[in-house]
Amino acid sequence: MLIDQHKVYDDEAAVIQTDRQARTELETLFEADLLEQPPKALNPEEKSEPG
């Protein structure tokens, strides 16, 4: 992201656009990570026993 922004550092609109693209990419990655995580137990009383 910083390399992309350096290429356009003198163009404020381009810097803002680069930032928006990077933010969108990160949001997509975070959402994908959430989808890949196993679901948590529905019953909060269910706890794993040490063992």
Secondary structure, DSSP 8 states (H G I E B T S, - for coil): -HHHHHHTTT-HHHHHHHHHHHHHHHHHHHHHHHHHS----S-TT------
